[in-house]
C-alpha cells in the first residue's frame, strides 16, 4: 500500500457482516463533498469484503463490494468497518489480511468497533486508539495493554480510529485538514450542517447525560474523573479537592445541573459500566462487580436490580 500524499488519497473500506452503514456513509460522503468543493477527485474509495461478496449492514441493507481481501489494490488507508458483531463469516481471512498489511507497513484505520478487529489482529499494539463508548469497557478488558481513550477519534502514526457514526465525519475532516487546510475542512463541515469540527481531544459521552454542553466546566471535570475511576471510586473529598470546591459545593453543582446527588450519579456510571461488561465479555459476575468498584457481590446485585430492574445474571443471559 502506498504512502499518503497531499495531492489525494485512495481509501478502502473493509466491510464485515452487520457493519454500520451510518459510519461508512459518513466517512465516504465527507470525502465526496471535499472532491466537489475542490472541483476534482482528490479522494477515491473502494469497498472490500472477506470474499468479494455483498455484505449485509446492521440495518439489513445489502451492499455490493469491489474487491475481496485477496484482490484489493494499493490504497493509502484501509479502514475496517464493524457494527454490532465482532464474529462473522470470513473472520479468519480478514484477520490474516490485516496482519499481512500491517507487516508491510500499511496505514490501517477503524470506524466504530473496527478497532476490536485491528486489536485482534495485533495491529494496535503500541498504538493509541479509540472505540465506540458502548464497547470500550469490553475492549479494555480484552486488550488491557492497548491504550484505548474515550476520545471521538485518534490518529497515532499509521493508525486512524474513531468512535463511528458522526465521529467518522470528524476523523475524515481531520485528514482533509491535514491535506488541504482548515478552510476546506470547514467548508465540508458546513455542507453537512456539522456545527463544530471535533478534535482528537474531544471526549465521547462520559455519563448518563449524553451532552454536558453549557454545563459548568468544574462539573464536567468531576464527571470525567468519575468515569476514569470506576474500579476504585474516588471519595467525595477527593473529587471536591480536584475541582477546587468543597464537598457541599459539589453537591449543589450536581443538584443544580443534573438534579441528582454526586454519589447517585457516580453509582449510575459504575452500574452502566457493569452492564457493558456483562453484555460484552464473559467475565464472571463477581469480577464485573470488582471491576466497577463493588466489594460485595450481594450489594452489587442489589444495586444492579434497583438501577435496571433485573439481576446481573439475567442481563448476562440476554442477547443483544
C-alpha positions as CSV (number, residue, x, y, z in Angstrom):
1,X,0.0,0.0,0.0
2,X,1.3,3.4,-0.9
3,X,2.2,6.3,1.3
4,X,-0.5,9.1,1.5
5,X,0.2,12.3,-0.3
6,X,-1.4,15.8,-0.2
7,X,-2.5,15.6,-3.9
8,X,-5.0,13.0,-2.9
9,X,-5.7,9.7,-1.3
10,X,-7.3,6.4,-2.1
11,X,-9.2,4.7,0.8
12,X,-10.6,1.2,1.1
13,X,-13.4,0.2,3.5
14,X,-13.3,-3.4,4.6
15,X,-16.9,-4.3,5.5
16,X,-17.9,-7.2,7.6
17,X,-21.3,-8.7,8.4
18,X,-23.6,-6.2,10.3
19,X,-21.3,-3.3,9.7
20,X,-22.5,0.2,10.5
21,X,-23.9,1.8,7.3
22,X,-24.1,5.2,9.0
23,X,-20.4,5.1,9.9
24,X,-19.4,4.1,6.3
25,X,-21.6,6.7,4.6
26,X,-20.5,9.5,7.0
27,X,-16.8,8.8,6.0
28,X,-17.4,8.4,2.3
29,X,-19.7,11.4,1.9
30,X,-17.2,13.6,3.7
31,X,-14.6,12.7,1.0
32,X,-17.2,13.1,-1.8
33,X,-18.0,16.6,-0.5
34,X,-14.3,17.6,-0.4
35,X,-14.0,16.4,-4.1
36,X,-16.9,18.5,-5.1
37,X,-15.6,21.7,-3.4
38,X,-12.2,21.2,-4.9
39,X,-13.6,20.5,-8.3
40,X,-11.5,17.4,-8.8
41,X,-11.3,13.8,-7.4
42,X,-8.6,14.0,-4.8
43,X,-10.2,11.3,-2.7
44,X,-11.2,7.9,-4.0
45,X,-12.6,4.9,-2.3
46,X,-13.3,1.2,-2.8
47,X,-15.2,-1.3,-0.8
48,X,-13.9,-4.7,0.3
49,X,-15.2,-7.9,1.9
50,X,-13.6,-11.1,3.0
51,X,-14.6,-13.0,-0.2
52,X,-15.7,-10.2,-2.5
53,X,-19.3,-11.0,-2.0
54,X,-22.0,-8.5,-0.9
55,X,-22.2,-7.7,2.8
56,X,-25.4,-7.1,4.9
57,X,-25.3,-3.9,7.0
58,X,-26.7,-3.8,10.5
59,X,-29.8,-2.0,9.1
60,X,-30.4,-5.1,6.9
61,X,-29.4,-3.4,3.6
62,X,-27.0,-5.4,1.3
63,X,-24.0,-3.7,-0.2
64,X,-22.0,-4.9,-3.2
65,X,-18.3,-4.6,-2.8
66,X,-15.5,-4.0,-5.3
67,X,-12.9,-6.5,-4.1
68,X,-12.1,-9.4,-1.8
69,X,-9.3,-9.0,0.8
70,X,-7.1,-11.1,-1.5
71,X,-7.5,-8.8,-4.5
72,X,-7.6,-5.3,-3.1
73,X,-5.3,-2.9,-4.9
74,X,-2.9,-0.5,-3.3
75,X,-4.6,2.2,-1.1
76,X,-3.4,4.8,1.3
77,X,-5.5,3.7,4.3
78,X,-7.6,0.6,4.8
79,X,-10.5,1.2,7.2
80,X,-12.2,-1.7,8.9
81,X,-16.0,-1.1,9.3
82,X,-17.7,-3.1,12.1
83,X,-21.1,-2.7,13.7
84,X,-22.6,-4.7,16.4
85,X,-20.9,-8.0,15.7
86,X,-17.3,-8.9,16.0
87,X,-17.9,-12.5,14.9
88,X,-18.8,-13.0,11.3
89,X,-18.2,-15.3,8.3
90,X,-14.7,-15.0,6.9
91,X,-13.2,-13.5,10.0
92,X,-10.0,-15.6,9.7
93,X,-9.5,-14.2,6.2
94,X,-10.0,-10.6,7.5
95,X,-7.6,-11.0,10.4
96,X,-5.0,-12.7,8.2
97,X,-5.2,-9.8,5.7
98,X,-4.9,-7.2,8.4
99,X,-1.8,-8.9,9.8
100,X,-0.3,-9.1,6.3
101,X,-1.0,-5.4,5.5
102,X,0.4,-4.5,8.9
103,X,3.6,-6.4,8.3
104,X,4.1,-4.4,5.1
105,X,3.8,-1.1,6.9
106,X,0.3,-0.2,5.7
107,X,-1.8,2.5,7.2
108,X,-4.8,1.0,8.9
109,X,-8.0,2.6,10.3
110,X,-11.2,1.6,12.0
111,X,-14.7,3.0,12.2
112,X,-16.6,2.3,15.4
113,X,-16.0,-1.2,16.6
114,X,-13.5,-1.8,13.8
115,X,-10.8,-1.1,16.5
116,X,-11.7,-4.5,18.0
117,X,-10.6,-6.3,14.8
118,X,-7.4,-4.3,14.5
119,X,-6.6,-5.3,18.1
120,X,-7.3,-8.9,17.5
121,X,-5.0,-8.9,14.5
122,X,-2.3,-7.3,16.6
123,X,-2.3,-4.1,14.7
124,X,-2.9,-1.7,17.6
125,X,0.0,-3.0,19.8
126,X,1.9,0.1,20.8
127,X,-0.6,2.5,19.3
128,X,-3.3,4.7,20.9
129,X,-6.8,4.1,19.7
130,X,-10.5,4.7,20.4
131,X,-13.7,2.8,20.0
132,X,-17.4,3.5,20.5
133,X,-18.2,4.2,24.1
134,X,-20.6,1.3,24.4
135,X,-17.8,-1.2,23.5
136,X,-14.9,0.5,25.4
137,X,-15.3,-1.4,28.6
138,X,-15.2,-4.8,26.9
139,X,-12.3,-3.7,24.7
140,X,-10.2,-2.7,27.7
141,X,-10.8,-5.9,29.5
142,X,-9.9,-7.9,26.4
143,X,-6.9,-5.8,25.4
144,X,-5.6,-4.3,28.7
145,X,-2.2,-3.4,27.2
146,X,-3.6,-1.2,24.5
147,X,-4.3,2.5,25.2
148,X,-7.9,3.0,24.3
149,X,-9.1,6.5,25.0
150,X,-12.6,7.9,25.3
151,X,-11.9,10.5,22.6
152,X,-14.0,10.8,19.5
153,X,-11.1,9.8,17.2
154,X,-7.4,9.1,17.4
155,X,-4.6,9.4,14.9
156,X,-1.4,7.7,16.0
157,X,1.2,7.5,13.2
158,X,-0.3,5.0,10.8
159,X,-3.4,4.1,12.8
160,X,-6.7,6.0,12.3
161,X,-9.5,5.1,14.6
162,X,-12.8,6.7,15.5
163,X,-15.9,6.0,17.6
164,X,-18.1,5.7,14.5
165,X,-21.3,7.3,13.4
166,X,-20.8,11.1,13.3
167,X,-17.3,10.9,14.6
168,X,-16.4,9.3,11.2
169,X,-17.1,12.8,9.8
170,X,-14.6,14.3,12.3
171,X,-11.9,11.8,11.5
172,X,-12.2,12.4,7.8
173,X,-12.3,16.2,8.3
174,X,-9.1,16.0,10.2
175,X,-7.5,14.1,7.3
176,X,-8.8,16.7,4.9
177,X,-7.5,19.5,7.2
178,X,-4.0,17.9,7.2
179,X,-4.0,17.5,3.4
180,X,-5.6,20.8,2.3
181,X,-6.0,23.1,5.3
182,X,-8.6,24.2,7.8
183,X,-10.6,26.3,5.3
184,X,-11.6,23.3,3.2
185,X,-12.4,21.2,6.2
186,X,-14.7,23.9,7.5
187,X,-16.4,24.2,4.1
188,X,-17.0,20.5,4.1
189,X,-18.4,20.6,7.6
190,X,-20.8,23.4,6.6
191,X,-22.1,21.2,3.8
192,X,-23.3,18.7,6.4
193,X,-24.6,21.3,8.9
194,X,-21.8,20.0,11.2
195,X,-21.7,22.8,13.6
196,X,-18.3,22.2,15.2
197,X,-15.4,20.1,14.0
198,X,-14.4,18.0,17.0
199,X,-10.7,17.4,17.6
200,X,-9.0,14.3,18.8
201,X,-9.1,15.8,22.3
202,X,-12.9,15.9,22.4
203,X,-14.3,13.1,24.5
204,X,-17.3,10.9,23.8
205,X,-20.2,10.9,26.2
206,X,-19.0,10.4,29.8
207,X,-22.1,9.6,31.7
208,X,-25.9,9.1,31.7
209,X,-26.3,12.6,30.3
210,X,-25.2,12.4,26.7
211,X,-24.5,16.2,26.5
212,X,-22.9,18.4,29.2
213,X,-22.5,21.3,26.8
214,X,-23.2,24.6,28.5
215,X,-22.8,23.0,31.9
216,X,-20.1,24.1,34.5
217,X,-16.5,23.2,33.5
218,X,-16.0,22.0,37.0
219,X,-18.9,19.7,36.7
220,X,-17.5,18.3,33.5
221,X,-14.1,17.8,35.2
222,X,-15.7,15.9,38.1
223,X,-17.8,13.7,35.8
224,X,-14.6,12.8,33.8
225,X,-12.8,11.9,37.0
226,X,-15.7,9.7,37.9
227,X,-15.7,8.0,34.5
228,X,-11.9,7.4,34.8
229,X,-12.1,5.9,38.3
230,X,-14.9,3.3,38.2
231,X,-12.9,0.4,39.5
232,X,-11.6,2.3,42.6
233,X,-14.2,5.1,43.1
234,X,-12.8,8.4,44.4
235,X,-14.2,9.8,47.7
236,X,-16.4,12.9,47.8
237,X,-13.5,14.7,49.4
238,X,-11.1,13.7,46.6
239,X,-13.5,14.8,43.9
240,X,-14.1,18.1,45.5
241,X,-10.4,18.8,46.1
242,X,-9.5,18.1,42.5
243,X,-12.2,20.6,41.4
244,X,-11.1,23.2,43.9
245,X,-14.5,23.1,45.6
246,X,-15.9,22.0,49.0
247,X,-18.0,18.8,49.2
248,X,-21.1,20.9,49.8
249,X,-20.4,23.0,46.7
250,X,-20.0,19.8,44.6
251,X,-23.4,18.6,45.9
252,X,-25.1,21.8,44.9
253,X,-23.4,21.7,41.5
254,X,-24.8,18.3,40.7
255,X,-28.3,19.1,42.1
256,X,-28.5,22.3,40.1
257,X,-27.3,21.0,36.8
258,X,-28.2,17.3,36.9
259,X,-30.9,17.0,39.6
260,X,-29.1,14.2,41.3
261,X,-26.5,13.8,44.1
262,X,-22.9,13.2,43.2
263,X,-23.0,9.8,44.9
264,X,-26.0,8.7,43.0
265,X,-24.6,9.9,39.7
266,X,-21.3,8.0,40.4
267,X,-23.3,4.9,41.2
268,X,-25.1,5.2,37.8
269,X,-21.8,5.4,36.0
270,X,-20.4,2.3,37.7
271,X,-23.6,0.3,37.0
272,X,-23.6,1.4,33.4
273,X,-20.0,0.1,33.0
274,X,-21.1,-3.1,34.7
275,X,-23.9,-3.6,32.2
276,X,-21.5,-3.1,29.4
277,X,-19.1,-5.7,30.8
278,X,-21.9,-8.2,31.3
279,X,-23.1,-7.7,27.7
280,X,-19.7,-7.6,26.0
281,X,-17.5,-10.0,28.0
282,X,-17.6,-13.4,29.6
283,X,-16.1,-12.1,32.9
284,X,-17.6,-13.8,36.0
285,X,-20.2,-11.6,37.7
286,X,-18.0,-11.2,40.7
287,X,-15.2,-9.9,38.6
288,X,-17.5,-7.5,37.0
289,X,-18.5,-6.3,40.4
290,X,-14.9,-5.8,41.4
291,X,-14.1,-4.0,38.1
292,X,-16.8,-1.5,38.9
293,X,-15.8,-0.8,42.5
294,X,-18.1,-3.2,44.4
295,X,-16.5,-5.3,47.2
296,X,-19.7,-7.2,47.9
297,X,-21.4,-9.4,45.4
298,X,-24.8,-9.1,47.2
299,X,-24.6,-5.3,47.3
300,X,-23.7,-5.2,43.6
301,X,-26.6,-7.5,42.7
302,X,-29.0,-5.4,44.8
303,X,-27.8,-2.1,43.3
304,X,-27.9,-3.5,39.8
305,X,-31.5,-4.7,40.2
306,X,-32.6,-1.3,41.6
307,X,-31.0,0.5,38.6
308,X,-32.0,-1.7,35.7
309,X,-35.0,-3.8,37.1
310,X,-33.2,-7.1,36.6
311,X,-30.3,-9.0,38.3
312,X,-26.9,-9.2,36.7
313,X,-27.4,-12.9,36.0
314,X,-30.4,-12.1,33.8
315,X,-28.5,-9.4,31.9
316,X,-25.9,-12.0,31.1
317,X,-28.5,-14.3,29.6
318,X,-29.9,-11.6,27.3
319,X,-28.6,-11.5,23.7
320,X,-28.1,-8.1,22.0
